[in-house]
Amino acid sequence: MAAPQFIWELVKGHNSFLRKNLHGKIFSAEPGNLYNKHSYKYSGLANAKTVDIRAEGDAIKVSKKRSKCVNQPAKSVAAGVSKKSGRRVLRSVAKEVAGYRPDLKAAAVARASAVAKSIRAKQAAAKAQ
């Protein structure tokens, strides 16, 4: 596999995940990008180790890219689903990401918090109907 910096140089200008707004800010919709910022640090395409947090029904799914299995797409992502309460999910996400990529710990906790909030809002709307 090519070096992550080289991959970033290739995809930073043109890829299908870029989103530009009216004020000139550039965002990214790629999987594995926790803040949706278009930067090398948060890139899910260029980095060998990425973390992705998404809602899956009423649970939070945490996926990590396995750097050893890059050439085997079926095995390249290790995912876990957590159906715990909000604070327990945040604690487990922080612990899991801190051991994998410590520089993304704050971003992962913020993303998990936002996903948990959206799940709570969806459940409240369904309960109100």
Secondary structure, 3 states (H helix, E strand, C coil): CCCHHHHHHHHCCCCCCEEECCCCCEEECCCCCCCCECCCCCCCCCCCCCEEEEEECCEEEEEEECHHHCCCCCCCEEEEEECCCHHHHHHHHHHHHHHHCHHHHHHHHHHHHHHHHHHHHHHHHHHHC
